[in-house]
Amino acid sequence: MQTRNMATAIVFVALAVALSPIFIPVGIAKCFPAQHMINVMSAVMLGPGYALLVAATAAVLRNLLGLGTILAFPGGMIGALLAGLAYKATKNMYAAALGEVVGTGILGALVSVWIVAPVFMGKTMPLITLIIAFSVSTLGGSLLGLAALHLLRKGGLWQP
C-alpha cells in the first residue's frame, strides 16, 4: 500500500508541475488552480501527510523550473494539509475542499503577506489582494478536484 501511495503521490506531483503553465498572475503572485485540484485529490486519496508532501515537492519543482514563486509554499502547503486533516476527521470530500479553500485562501494568504513576501521576497502586497487571488484560484481548483474525484469513483478507478 505504501508503494502505491508513493506512486500516486509522484503522479500528483508530475501533474501539478505539468499543469503549471496554467496560472493566474496577480501582482507578485502566480495562482495555480491545478495545484489546488491536486491538493484536494491527494488529501482525499492519500491523506494529510502525503498531501503536504505533494504540495511541497510541486512547489520546489515549480520554483526550480521558474514556473512559480516562493508564495507557492504557504499557498499550497497549508491548504493541502488542512484539506487532508479535514478529510481525515470527516471522511467527507467536500470538507476536504473547504479545508483547501480556507487553508490556502485565508491562512496561506496571511502567511504570504505577513511573512513570506516581506522576509523572503523583500516586497509587500495588500492582504485583500492576495486573499481574493488565492481564494479564486483555490475555489476553482477545489471544484475541479471534487469533479475529478467523482469521475475517478464513477469510473471505478478509486473508492473512498
Phi and psi in radians as a Rosetta constraint file:
Dihedral C 1 N 2 CA 2 C 2 CIRCULARHARMONIC -1.129 0.35
Dihedral N 2 CA 2 C 2 N 3 CIRCULARHARMONIC -0.656 0.35
Dihedral C 2 N 3 CA 3 C 3 CIRCULARHARMONIC -1.125 0.35
Dihedral N 3 CA 3 C 3 N 4 CIRCULARHARMONIC -0.730 0.35
Dihedral C 3 N 4 CA 4 C 4 CIRCULARHARMONIC -1.121 0.35
Dihedral N 4 CA 4 C 4 N 5 CIRCULARHARMONIC -0.742 0.35
Dihedral C 4 N 5 CA 5 C 5 CIRCULARHARMONIC -1.111 0.35
Dihedral N 5 CA 5 C 5 N 6 CIRCULARHARMONIC -0.731 0.35
Dihedral C 5 N 6 CA 6 C 6 CIRCULARHARMONIC -1.118 0.35
Dihedral N 6 CA 6 C 6 N 7 CIRCULARHARMONIC -0.737 0.35
Dihedral C 6 N 7 CA 7 C 7 CIRCULARHARMONIC -1.098 0.35
Dihedral N 7 CA 7 C 7 N 8 CIRCULARHARMONIC -0.725 0.35
Dihedral C 7 N 8 CA 8 C 8 CIRCULARHARMONIC -1.133 0.35
Dihedral N 8 CA 8 C 8 N 9 CIRCULARHARMONIC -0.716 0.35
Dihedral C 8 N 9 CA 9 C 9 CIRCULARHARMONIC -1.071 0.35
Dihedral N 9 CA 9 C 9 N 10 CIRCULARHARMONIC -0.719 0.35
Dihedral C 9 N 10 CA 10 C 10 CIRCULARHARMONIC -1.114 0.35
Dihedral N 10 CA 10 C 10 N 11 CIRCULARHARMONIC -0.715 0.35
Dihedral C 10 N 11 CA 11 C 11 CIRCULARHARMONIC -1.091 0.35
Dihedral N 11 CA 11 C 11 N 12 CIRCULARHARMONIC -0.735 0.35
Dihedral C 11 N 12 CA 12 C 12 CIRCULARHARMONIC -1.093 0.35
Dihedral N 12 CA 12 C 12 N 13 CIRCULARHARMONIC -0.726 0.35
Dihedral C 12 N 13 CA 13 C 13 CIRCULARHARMONIC -1.079 0.35
Dihedral N 13 CA 13 C 13 N 14 CIRCULARHARMONIC -0.803 0.35
Dihedral C 13 N 14 CA 14 C 14 CIRCULARHARMONIC -1.048 0.35
Dihedral N 14 CA 14 C 14 N 15 CIRCULARHARMONIC -0.747 0.35
Dihedral C 14 N 15 CA 15 C 15 CIRCULARHARMONIC -1.111 0.35
Dihedral N 15 CA 15 C 15 N 16 CIRCULARHARMONIC -0.769 0.35
Dihedral C 15 N 16 CA 16 C 16 CIRCULARHARMONIC -1.055 0.35
Dihedral N 16 CA 16 C 16 N 17 CIRCULARHARMONIC -0.749 0.35
Dihedral C 16 N 17 CA 17 C 17 CIRCULARHARMONIC -1.250 0.35
Dihedral N 17 CA 17 C 17 N 18 CIRCULARHARMONIC -0.743 0.35
Dihedral C 17 N 18 CA 18 C 18 CIRCULARHARMONIC -1.106 0.35
Dihedral N 18 CA 18 C 18 N 19 CIRCULARHARMONIC -0.576 0.35
Dihedral C 18 N 19 CA 19 C 19 CIRCULARHARMONIC -1.565 0.35
Dihedral N 19 CA 19 C 19 N 20 CIRCULARHARMONIC 0.071 0.35
Dihedral C 19 N 20 CA 20 C 20 CIRCULARHARMONIC -1.045 0.35
Dihedral N 20 CA 20 C 20 N 21 CIRCULARHARMONIC -0.517 0.35
Dihedral C 20 N 21 CA 21 C 21 CIRCULARHARMONIC -1.096 0.35
Dihedral N 21 CA 21 C 21 N 22 CIRCULARHARMONIC -0.235 0.35
Dihedral C 21 N 22 CA 22 C 22 CIRCULARHARMONIC -1.626 0.35
Dihedral N 22 CA 22 C 22 N 23 CIRCULARHARMONIC 1.725 0.35
Dihedral C 22 N 23 CA 23 C 23 CIRCULARHARMONIC -2.513 0.35
Dihedral N 23 CA 23 C 23 N 24 CIRCULARHARMONIC 2.878 0.35
Dihedral C 23 N 24 CA 24 C 24 CIRCULARHARMONIC -1.999 0.35
Dihedral N 24 CA 24 C 24 N 25 CIRCULARHARMONIC 1.958 0.35
Dihedral C 24 N 25 CA 25 C 25 CIRCULARHARMONIC -1.353 0.35
Dihedral N 25 CA 25 C 25 N 26 CIRCULARHARMONIC 2.280 0.35
Dihedral C 25 N 26 CA 26 C 26 CIRCULARHARMONIC -2.408 0.35
Dihedral N 26 CA 26 C 26 N 27 CIRCULARHARMONIC 1.732 0.35
Dihedral C 26 N 27 CA 27 C 27 CIRCULARHARMONIC 1.029 0.35
Dihedral N 27 CA 27 C 27 N 28 CIRCULARHARMONIC -2.167 0.35
Dihedral C 27 N 28 CA 28 C 28 CIRCULARHARMONIC -1.480 0.35
Dihedral N 28 CA 28 C 28 N 29 CIRCULARHARMONIC -0.051 0.35
Dihedral C 28 N 29 CA 29 C 29 CIRCULARHARMONIC -1.750 0.35
Dihedral N 29 CA 29 C 29 N 30 CIRCULARHARMONIC 2.647 0.35
Dihedral C 29 N 30 CA 30 C 30 CIRCULARHARMONIC -2.136 0.35
Dihedral N 30 CA 30 C 30 N 31 CIRCULARHARMONIC 2.034 0.35
Dihedral C 30 N 31 CA 31 C 31 CIRCULARHARMONIC -1.682 0.35
Dihedral N 31 CA 31 C 31 N 32 CIRCULARHARMONIC 2.281 0.35
Dihedral C 31 N 32 CA 32 C 32 CIRCULARHARMONIC -2.039 0.35
Dihedral N 32 CA 32 C 32 N 33 CIRCULARHARMONIC 1.644 0.35
Dihedral C 32 N 33 CA 33 C 33 CIRCULARHARMONIC -1.013 0.35
Dihedral N 33 CA 33 C 33 N 34 CIRCULARHARMONIC -0.583 0.35
Dihedral C 33 N 34 CA 34 C 34 CIRCULARHARMONIC -1.096 0.35
Dihedral N 34 CA 34 C 34 N 35 CIRCULARHARMONIC -0.636 0.35
Dihedral C 34 N 35 CA 35 C 35 CIRCULARHARMONIC -1.109 0.35
Dihedral N 35 CA 35 C 35 N 36 CIRCULARHARMONIC -0.666 0.35
Dihedral C 35 N 36 CA 36 C 36 CIRCULARHARMONIC -1.243 0.35
Dihedral N 36 CA 36 C 36 N 37 CIRCULARHARMONIC -0.598 0.35
Dihedral C 36 N 37 CA 37 C 37 CIRCULARHARMONIC -1.058 0.35
Dihedral N 37 CA 37 C 37 N 38 CIRCULARHARMONIC -0.830 0.35
Dihedral C 37 N 38 CA 38 C 38 CIRCULARHARMONIC -1.117 0.35
Dihedral N 38 CA 38 C 38 N 39 CIRCULARHARMONIC -0.674 0.35
Dihedral C 38 N 39 CA 39 C 39 CIRCULARHARMONIC -1.038 0.35
Dihedral N 39 CA 39 C 39 N 40 CIRCULARHARMONIC -0.804 0.35
Dihedral C 39 N 40 CA 40 C 40 CIRCULARHARMONIC -1.122 0.35
Dihedral N 40 CA 40 C 40 N 41 CIRCULARHARMONIC -0.796 0.35
Dihedral C 40 N 41 CA 41 C 41 CIRCULARHARMONIC -1.104 0.35
Dihedral N 41 CA 41 C 41 N 42 CIRCULARHARMONIC -0.792 0.35
Dihedral C 41 N 42 CA 42 C 42 CIRCULARHARMONIC -1.224 0.35
Dihedral N 42 CA 42 C 42 N 43 CIRCULARHARMONIC -0.600 0.35
Dihedral C 42 N 43 CA 43 C 43 CIRCULARHARMONIC -1.091 0.35
Dihedral N 43 CA 43 C 43 N 44 CIRCULARHARMONIC -0.759 0.35
Dihedral C 43 N 44 CA 44 C 44 CIRCULARHARMONIC -1.323 0.35
Dihedral N 44 CA 44 C 44 N 45 CIRCULARHARMONIC -0.762 0.35
Dihedral C 44 N 45 CA 45 C 45 CIRCULARHARMONIC -1.440 0.35
Dihedral N 45 CA 45 C 45 N 46 CIRCULARHARMONIC -0.492 0.35
Dihedral C 45 N 46 CA 46 C 46 CIRCULARHARMONIC -2.109 0.35
Dihedral N 46 CA 46 C 46 N 47 CIRCULARHARMONIC -0.417 0.35
Dihedral C 46 N 47 CA 47 C 47 CIRCULARHARMONIC 1.835 0.35
Dihedral N 47 CA 47 C 47 N 48 CIRCULARHARMONIC 3.010 0.35
Dihedral C 47 N 48 CA 48 C 48 CIRCULARHARMONIC -1.118 0.35
Dihedral N 48 CA 48 C 48 N 49 CIRCULARHARMONIC -0.698 0.35
Dihedral C 48 N 49 CA 49 C 49 CIRCULARHARMONIC -1.111 0.35
Dihedral N 49 CA 49 C 49 N 50 CIRCULARHARMONIC -0.847 0.35
Dihedral C 49 N 50 CA 50 C 50 CIRCULARHARMONIC -1.148 0.35
Dihedral N 50 CA 50 C 50 N 51 CIRCULARHARMONIC -0.688 0.35
Dihedral C 50 N 51 CA 51 C 51 CIRCULARHARMONIC -1.050 0.35
Dihedral N 51 CA 51 C 51 N 52 CIRCULARHARMONIC -0.758 0.35
Dihedral C 51 N 52 CA 52 C 52 CIRCULARHARMONIC -1.109 0.35
Dihedral N 52 CA 52 C 52 N 53 CIRCULARHARMONIC -0.762 0.35
Dihedral C 52 N 53 CA 53 C 53 CIRCULARHARMONIC -1.089 0.35
Dihedral N 53 CA 53 C 53 N 54 CIRCULARHARMONIC -0.750 0.35
Dihedral C 53 N 54 CA 54 C 54 CIRCULARHARMONIC -1.076 0.35
Dihedral N 54 CA 54 C 54 N 55 CIRCULARHARMONIC -0.835 0.35
Dihedral C 54 N 55 CA 55 C 55 CIRCULARHARMONIC -1.103 0.35
Dihedral N 55 CA 55 C 55 N 56 CIRCULARHARMONIC -0.742 0.35
Dihedral C 55 N 56 CA 56 C 56 CIRCULARHARMONIC -1.153 0.35
Dihedral N 56 CA 56 C 56 N 57 CIRCULARHARMONIC -0.773 0.35
Dihedral C 56 N 57 CA 57 C 57 CIRCULARHARMONIC -1.139 0.35
Dihedral N 57 CA 57 C 57 N 58 CIRCULARHARMONIC -0.747 0.35
Dihedral C 57 N 58 CA 58 C 58 CIRCULARHARMONIC -1.096 0.35
Dihedral N 58 CA 58 C 58 N 59 CIRCULARHARMONIC -0.695 0.35
Dihedral C 58 N 59 CA 59 C 59 CIRCULARHARMONIC -1.111 0.35
Dihedral N 59 CA 59 C 59 N 60 CIRCULARHARMONIC -0.751 0.35
Dihedral C 59 N 60 CA 60 C 60 CIRCULARHARMONIC -1.062 0.35
Dihedral N 60 CA 60 C 60 N 61 CIRCULARHARMONIC -0.866 0.35
Dihedral C 60 N 61 CA 61 C 61 CIRCULARHARMONIC -1.112 0.35
Dihedral N 61 CA 61 C 61 N 62 CIRCULARHARMONIC -0.746 0.35
Dihedral C 61 N 62 CA 62 C 62 CIRCULARHARMONIC -1.085 0.35
Dihedral N 62 CA 62 C 62 N 63 CIRCULARHARMONIC -0.678 0.35
Dihedral C 62 N 63 CA 63 C 63 CIRCULARHARMONIC -1.215 0.35
Dihedral N 63 CA 63 C 63 N 64 CIRCULARHARMONIC -0.730 0.35
Dihedral C 63 N 64 CA 64 C 64 CIRCULARHARMONIC -1.096 0.35
Dihedral N 64 CA 64 C 64 N 65 CIRCULARHARMONIC -0.583 0.35
Dihedral C 64 N 65 CA 65 C 65 CIRCULARHARMONIC -1.543 0.35
Dihedral N 65 CA 65 C 65 N 66 CIRCULARHARMONIC 0.005 0.35
Dihedral C 65 N 66 CA 66 C 66 CIRCULARHARMONIC 1.298 0.35
Dihedral N 66 CA 66 C 66 N 67 CIRCULARHARMONIC 0.363 0.35
Dihedral C 66 N 67 CA 67 C 67 CIRCULARHARMONIC -1.747 0.35
Dihedral N 67 CA 67 C 67 N 68 CIRCULARHARMONIC -0.080 0.35
Dihedral C 67 N 68 CA 68 C 68 CIRCULARHARMONIC -2.525 0.35
Dihedral N 68 CA 68 C 68 N 69 CIRCULARHARMONIC -3.088 0.35
Dihedral C 68 N 69 CA 69 C 69 CIRCULARHARMONIC -2.121 0.35
Dihedral N 69 CA 69 C 69 N 70 CIRCULARHARMONIC 3.001 0.35
Dihedral C 69 N 70 CA 70 C 70 CIRCULARHARMONIC -1.142 0.35
Dihedral N 70 CA 70 C 70 N 71 CIRCULARHARMONIC -0.300 0.35
Dihedral C 70 N 71 CA 71 C 71 CIRCULARHARMONIC -1.167 0.35
Dihedral N 71 CA 71 C 71 N 72 CIRCULARHARMONIC -0.196 0.35
Dihedral C 71 N 72 CA 72 C 72 CIRCULARHARMONIC -1.141 0.35
Dihedral N 72 CA 72 C 72 N 73 CIRCULARHARMONIC -0.466 0.35
Dihedral C 72 N 73 CA 73 C 73 CIRCULARHARMONIC -1.191 0.35
Dihedral N 73 CA 73 C 73 N 74 CIRCULARHARMONIC -1.054 0.35
Dihedral C 73 N 74 CA 74 C 74 CIRCULARHARMONIC -1.210 0.35
Dihedral N 74 CA 74 C 74 N 75 CIRCULARHARMONIC -0.635 0.35
Dihedral C 74 N 75 CA 75 C 75 CIRCULARHARMONIC -1.068 0.35
Dihedral N 75 CA 75 C 75 N 76 CIRCULARHARMONIC -0.740 0.35
Dihedral C 75 N 76 CA 76 C 76 CIRCULARHARMONIC -1.607 0.35
Dihedral N 76 CA 76 C 76 N 77 CIRCULARHARMONIC -0.697 0.35
Dihedral C 76 N 77 CA 77 C 77 CIRCULARHARMONIC -1.233 0.35
Dihedral N 77 CA 77 C 77 N 78 CIRCULARHARMONIC -0.726 0.35
Dihedral C 77 N 78 CA 78 C 78 CIRCULARHARMONIC -1.145 0.35
Dihedral N 78 CA 78 C 78 N 79 CIRCULARHARMONIC -0.753 0.35
Dihedral C 78 N 79 CA 79 C 79 CIRCULARHARMONIC -1.093 0.35
Dihedral N 79 CA 79 C 79 N 80 CIRCULARHARMONIC -0.754 0.35
Dihedral C 79 N 80 CA 80 C 80 CIRCULARHARMONIC -1.087 0.35
Dihedral N 80 CA 80 C 80 N 81 CIRCULARHARMONIC -0.776 0.35
Dihedral C 80 N 81 CA 81 C 81 CIRCULARHARMONIC -1.112 0.35
Dihedral N 81 CA 81 C 81 N 82 CIRCULARHARMONIC -0.817 0.35
Dihedral C 81 N 82 CA 82 C 82 CIRCULARHARMONIC -1.127 0.35
Dihedral N 82 CA 82 C 82 N 83 CIRCULARHARMONIC -0.654 0.35
Dihedral C 82 N 83 CA 83 C 83 CIRCULARHARMONIC -1.074 0.35
Dihedral N 83 CA 83 C 83 N 84 CIRCULARHARMONIC -0.794 0.35
Dihedral C 83 N 84 CA 84 C 84 CIRCULARHARMONIC -1.127 0.35
Dihedral N 84 CA 84 C 84 N 85 CIRCULARHARMONIC -0.726 0.35
Dihedral C 84 N 85 CA 85 C 85 CIRCULARHARMONIC -1.171 0.35
Dihedral N 85 CA 85 C 85 N 86 CIRCULARHARMONIC -0.686 0.35
Dihedral C 85 N 86 CA 86 C 86 CIRCULARHARMONIC -1.127 0.35
Dihedral N 86 CA 86 C 86 N 87 CIRCULARHARMONIC -0.730 0.35
Dihedral C 86 N 87 CA 87 C 87 CIRCULARHARMONIC -1.182 0.35
Dihedral N 87 CA 87 C 87 N 88 CIRCULARHARMONIC -0.731 0.35
Dihedral C 87 N 88 CA 88 C 88 CIRCULARHARMONIC -1.058 0.35
Dihedral N 88 CA 88 C 88 N 89 CIRCULARHARMONIC -0.663 0.35
Dihedral C 88 N 89 CA 89 C 89 CIRCULARHARMONIC -1.331 0.35
Dihedral N 89 CA 89 C 89 N 90 CIRCULARHARMONIC -0.558 0.35
Dihedral C 89 N 90 CA 90 C 90 CIRCULARHARMONIC -2.008 0.35
Dihedral N 90 CA 90 C 90 N 91 CIRCULARHARMONIC -0.360 0.35
Dihedral C 90 N 91 CA 91 C 91 CIRCULARHARMONIC 1.005 0.35
Dihedral N 91 CA 91 C 91 N 92 CIRCULARHARMONIC 0.572 0.35
Dihedral C 91 N 92 CA 92 C 92 CIRCULARHARMONIC -2.163 0.35
Dihedral N 92 CA 92 C 92 N 93 CIRCULARHARMONIC 2.079 0.35
Dihedral C 92 N 93 CA 93 C 93 CIRCULARHARMONIC -1.186 0.35
Dihedral N 93 CA 93 C 93 N 94 CIRCULARHARMONIC -0.422 0.35
Dihedral C 93 N 94 CA 94 C 94 CIRCULARHARMONIC -1.233 0.35
Dihedral N 94 CA 94 C 94 N 95 CIRCULARHARMONIC -0.606 0.35
Dihedral C 94 N 95 CA 95 C 95 CIRCULARHARMONIC -1.133 0.35
Dihedral N 95 CA 95 C 95 N 96 CIRCULARHARMONIC -0.653 0.35
Dihedral C 95 N 96 CA 96 C 96 CIRCULARHARMONIC -1.086 0.35
Dihedral N 96 CA 96 C 96 N 97 CIRCULARHARMONIC -0.773 0.35
Dihedral C 96 N 97 CA 97 C 97 CIRCULARHARMONIC -1.088 0.35
Dihedral N 97 CA 97 C 97 N 98 CIRCULARHARMONIC -0.713 0.35
Dihedral C 97 N 98 CA 98 C 98 CIRCULARHARMONIC -1.122 0.35
Dihedral N 98 CA 98 C 98 N 99 CIRCULARHARMONIC -0.709 0.35
Dihedral C 98 N 99 CA 99 C 99 CIRCULARHARMONIC -1.050 0.35
Dihedral N 99 CA 99 C 99 N 100 CIRCULARHARMONIC -0.705 0.35
Dihedral C 99 N 100 CA 100 C 100 CIRCULARHARMONIC -1.096 0.35
Dihedral N 100 CA 100 C 100 N 101 CIRCULARHARMONIC -0.792 0.35
Dihedral C 100 N 101 CA 101 C 101 CIRCULARHARMONIC -1.140 0.35
Dihedral N 101 CA 101 C 101 N 102 CIRCULARHARMONIC -0.804 0.35
Dihedral C 101 N 102 CA 102 C 102 CIRCULARHARMONIC -1.186 0.35
Dihedral N 102 CA 102 C 102 N 103 CIRCULARHARMONIC -0.776 0.35
Dihedral C 102 N 103 CA 103 C 103 CIRCULARHARMONIC -1.095 0.35
Dihedral N 103 CA 103 C 103 N 104 CIRCULARHARMONIC -0.757 0.35
Dihedral C 103 N 104 CA 104 C 104 CIRCULARHARMONIC -1.487 0.35
Dihedral N 104 CA 104 C 104 N 105 CIRCULARHARMONIC -0.895 0.35
Dihedral C 104 N 105 CA 105 C 105 CIRCULARHARMONIC -1.138 0.35
Dihedral N 105 CA 105 C 105 N 106 CIRCULARHARMONIC -0.592 0.35
Dihedral C 105 N 106 CA 106 C 106 CIRCULARHARMONIC -1.912 0.35
Dihedral N 106 CA 106 C 106 N 107 CIRCULARHARMONIC -1.084 0.35
Dihedral C 106 N 107 CA 107 C 107 CIRCULARHARMONIC -1.148 0.35
Dihedral N 107 CA 107 C 107 N 108 CIRCULARHARMONIC -0.769 0.35
Dihedral C 107 N 108 CA 108 C 108 CIRCULARHARMONIC -1.078 0.35
Dihedral N 108 CA 108 C 108 N 109 CIRCULARHARMONIC -0.691 0.35
Dihedral C 108 N 109 CA 109 C 109 CIRCULARHARMONIC -1.146 0.35
Dihedral N 109 CA 109 C 109 N 110 CIRCULARHARMONIC -0.741 0.35
Dihedral C 109 N 110 CA 110 C 110 CIRCULARHARMONIC -1.059 0.35
Dihedral N 110 CA 110 C 110 N 111 CIRCULARHARMONIC -0.848 0.35
Dihedral C 110 N 111 CA 111 C 111 CIRCULARHARMONIC -1.107 0.35
Dihedral N 111 CA 111 C 111 N 112 CIRCULARHARMONIC -0.680 0.35
Dihedral C 111 N 112 CA 112 C 112 CIRCULARHARMONIC -1.114 0.35
Dihedral N 112 CA 112 C 112 N 113 CIRCULARHARMONIC -0.807 0.35
Dihedral C 112 N 113 CA 113 C 113 CIRCULARHARMONIC -1.292 0.35
Dihedral N 113 CA 113 C 113 N 114 CIRCULARHARMONIC -0.712 0.35
Dihedral C 113 N 114 CA 114 C 114 CIRCULARHARMONIC -1.507 0.35
Dihedral N 114 CA 114 C 114 N 115 CIRCULARHARMONIC -0.456 0.35
Dihedral C 114 N 115 CA 115 C 115 CIRCULARHARMONIC -2.136 0.35
Dihedral N 115 CA 115 C 115 N 116 CIRCULARHARMONIC -1.058 0.35
Dihedral C 115 N 116 CA 116 C 116 CIRCULARHARMONIC -1.141 0.35
Dihedral N 116 CA 116 C 116 N 117 CIRCULARHARMONIC -0.908 0.35
Dihedral C 116 N 117 CA 117 C 117 CIRCULARHARMONIC -1.083 0.35
Dihedral N 117 CA 117 C 117 N 118 CIRCULARHARMONIC -0.874 0.35
Dihedral C 117 N 118 CA 118 C 118 CIRCULARHARMONIC -1.248 0.35
Dihedral N 118 CA 118 C 118 N 119 CIRCULARHARMONIC -0.669 0.35
Dihedral C 118 N 119 CA 119 C 119 CIRCULARHARMONIC -1.385 0.35
Dihedral N 119 CA 119 C 119 N 120 CIRCULARHARMONIC -0.819 0.35
Dihedral C 119 N 120 CA 120 C 120 CIRCULARHARMONIC -1.705 0.35
Dihedral N 120 CA 120 C 120 N 121 CIRCULARHARMONIC -0.371 0.35
Dihedral C 120 N 121 CA 121 C 121 CIRCULARHARMONIC -1.956 0.35
Dihedral N 121 CA 121 C 121 N 122 CIRCULARHARMONIC -0.219 0.35
Dihedral C 121 N 122 CA 122 C 122 CIRCULARHARMONIC 1.146 0.35
Dihedral N 122 CA 122 C 122 N 123 CIRCULARHARMONIC 0.482 0.35
Dihedral C 122 N 123 CA 123 C 123 CIRCULARHARMONIC -2.281 0.35
Dihedral N 123 CA 123 C 123 N 124 CIRCULARHARMONIC 2.789 0.35
Dihedral C 123 N 124 CA 124 C 124 CIRCULARHARMONIC -2.117 0.35
Dihedral N 124 CA 124 C 124 N 125 CIRCULARHARMONIC 2.762 0.35
Dihedral C 124 N 125 CA 125 C 125 CIRCULARHARMONIC -2.661 0.35
Dihedral N 125 CA 125 C 125 N 126 CIRCULARHARMONIC 2.472 0.35
Dihedral C 125 N 126 CA 126 C 126 CIRCULARHARMONIC -1.088 0.35
Dihedral N 126 CA 126 C 126 N 127 CIRCULARHARMONIC 2.340 0.35
Dihedral C 126 N 127 CA 127 C 127 CIRCULARHARMONIC -0.996 0.35
Dihedral N 127 CA 127 C 127 N 128 CIRCULARHARMONIC -0.781 0.35
Dihedral C 127 N 128 CA 128 C 128 CIRCULARHARMONIC -1.065 0.35
Dihedral N 128 CA 128 C 128 N 129 CIRCULARHARMONIC -0.613 0.35
Dihedral C 128 N 129 CA 129 C 129 CIRCULARHARMONIC -1.082 0.35
Dihedral N 129 CA 129 C 129 N 130 CIRCULARHARMONIC -0.814 0.35
Dihedral C 129 N 130 CA 130 C 130 CIRCULARHARMONIC -1.264 0.35
Dihedral N 130 CA 130 C 130 N 131 CIRCULARHARMONIC -0.622 0.35
Dihedral C 130 N 131 CA 131 C 131 CIRCULARHARMONIC -1.083 0.35
Dihedral N 131 CA 131 C 131 N 132 CIRCULARHARMONIC -0.789 0.35
Dihedral C 131 N 132 CA 132 C 132 CIRCULARHARMONIC -1.127 0.35
Dihedral N 132 CA 132 C 132 N 133 CIRCULARHARMONIC -0.832 0.35
Dihedral C 132 N 133 CA 133 C 133 CIRCULARHARMONIC -1.086 0.35
Dihedral N 133 CA 133 C 133 N 134 CIRCULARHARMONIC -0.864 0.35
Dihedral C 133 N 134 CA 134 C 134 CIRCULARHARMONIC -1.130 0.35
Dihedral N 134 CA 134 C 134 N 135 CIRCULARHARMONIC -0.681 0.35
Dihedral C 134 N 135 CA 135 C 135 CIRCULARHARMONIC -1.156 0.35
Dihedral N 135 CA 135 C 135 N 136 CIRCULARHARMONIC -0.753 0.35
Dihedral C 135 N 136 CA 136 C 136 CIRCULARHARMONIC -1.085 0.35
Dihedral N 136 CA 136 C 136 N 137 CIRCULARHARMONIC -0.802 0.35
Dihedral C 136 N 137 CA 137 C 137 CIRCULARHARMONIC -1.093 0.35
Dihedral N 137 CA 137 C 137 N 138 CIRCULARHARMONIC -0.821 0.35
Dihedral C 137 N 138 CA 138 C 138 CIRCULARHARMONIC -1.269 0.35
Dihedral N 138 CA 138 C 138 N 139 CIRCULARHARMONIC -0.576 0.35
Dihedral C 138 N 139 CA 139 C 139 CIRCULARHARMONIC -1.137 0.35
Dihedral N 139 CA 139 C 139 N 140 CIRCULARHARMONIC -0.830 0.35
Dihedral C 139 N 140 CA 140 C 140 CIRCULARHARMONIC -1.086 0.35
Dihedral N 140 CA 140 C 140 N 141 CIRCULARHARMONIC -0.804 0.35
Dihedral C 140 N 141 CA 141 C 141 CIRCULARHARMONIC -1.140 0.35
Dihedral N 141 CA 141 C 141 N 142 CIRCULARHARMONIC -0.669 0.35
Dihedral C 141 N 142 CA 142 C 142 CIRCULARHARMONIC -1.144 0.35
Dihedral N 142 CA 142 C 142 N 143 CIRCULARHARMONIC -0.696 0.35
Dihedral C 142 N 143 CA 143 C 143 CIRCULARHARMONIC -1.118 0.35
Dihedral N 143 CA 143 C 143 N 144 CIRCULARHARMONIC -0.696 0.35
Dihedral C 143 N 144 CA 144 C 144 CIRCULARHARMONIC -1.114 0.35
Dihedral N 144 CA 144 C 144 N 145 CIRCULARHARMONIC -0.697 0.35
Dihedral C 144 N 145 CA 145 C 145 CIRCULARHARMONIC -1.093 0.35
Dihedral N 145 CA 145 C 145 N 146 CIRCULARHARMONIC -0.748 0.35
Dihedral C 145 N 146 CA 146 C 146 CIRCULARHARMONIC -1.097 0.35
Dihedral N 146 CA 146 C 146 N 147 CIRCULARHARMONIC -0.745 0.35
Dihedral C 146 N 147 CA 147 C 147 CIRCULARHARMONIC -1.094 0.35
Dihedral N 147 CA 147 C 147 N 148 CIRCULARHARMONIC -0.738 0.35
Dihedral C 147 N 148 CA 148 C 148 CIRCULARHARMONIC -1.115 0.35
Dihedral N 148 CA 148 C 148 N 149 CIRCULARHARMONIC -0.728 0.35
Dihedral C 148 N 149 CA 149 C 149 CIRCULARHARMONIC -1.092 0.35
Dihedral N 149 CA 149 C 149 N 150 CIRCULARHARMONIC -0.727 0.35
Dihedral C 149 N 150 CA 150 C 150 CIRCULARHARMONIC -1.080 0.35
Dihedral N 150 CA 150 C 150 N 151 CIRCULARHARMONIC -0.746 0.35
Dihedral C 150 N 151 CA 151 C 151 CIRCULARHARMONIC -1.146 0.35
Dihedral N 151 CA 151 C 151 N 152 CIRCULARHARMONIC -0.733 0.35
Dihedral C 151 N 152 CA 152 C 152 CIRCULARHARMONIC -1.099 0.35
Dihedral N 152 CA 152 C 152 N 153 CIRCULARHARMONIC -0.712 0.35
Dihedral C 152 N 153 CA 153 C 153 CIRCULARHARMONIC -1.187 0.35
Dihedral N 153 CA 153 C 153 N 154 CIRCULARHARMONIC -0.769 0.35
Dihedral C 153 N 154 CA 154 C 154 CIRCULARHARMONIC -1.108 0.35
Dihedral N 154 CA 154 C 154 N 155 CIRCULARHARMONIC -0.616 0.35
Dihedral C 154 N 155 CA 155 C 155 CIRCULARHARMONIC -1.417 0.35
Dihedral N 155 CA 155 C 155 N 156 CIRCULARHARMONIC -0.010 0.35
Dihedral C 155 N 156 CA 156 C 156 CIRCULARHARMONIC 1.341 0.35
Dihedral N 156 CA 156 C 156 N 157 CIRCULARHARMONIC 0.255 0.35
Dihedral C 156 N 157 CA 157 C 157 CIRCULARHARMONIC -1.584 0.35
Dihedral N 157 CA 157 C 157 N 158 CIRCULARHARMONIC -0.213 0.35
Dihedral C 157 N 158 CA 158 C 158 CIRCULARHARMONIC -2.689 0.35
Dihedral N 158 CA 158 C 158 N 159 CIRCULARHARMONIC 2.436 0.35
Dihedral C 158 N 159 CA 159 C 159 CIRCULARHARMONIC -2.217 0.35
Dihedral N 159 CA 159 C 159 N 160 CIRCULARHARMONIC 2.305 0.35
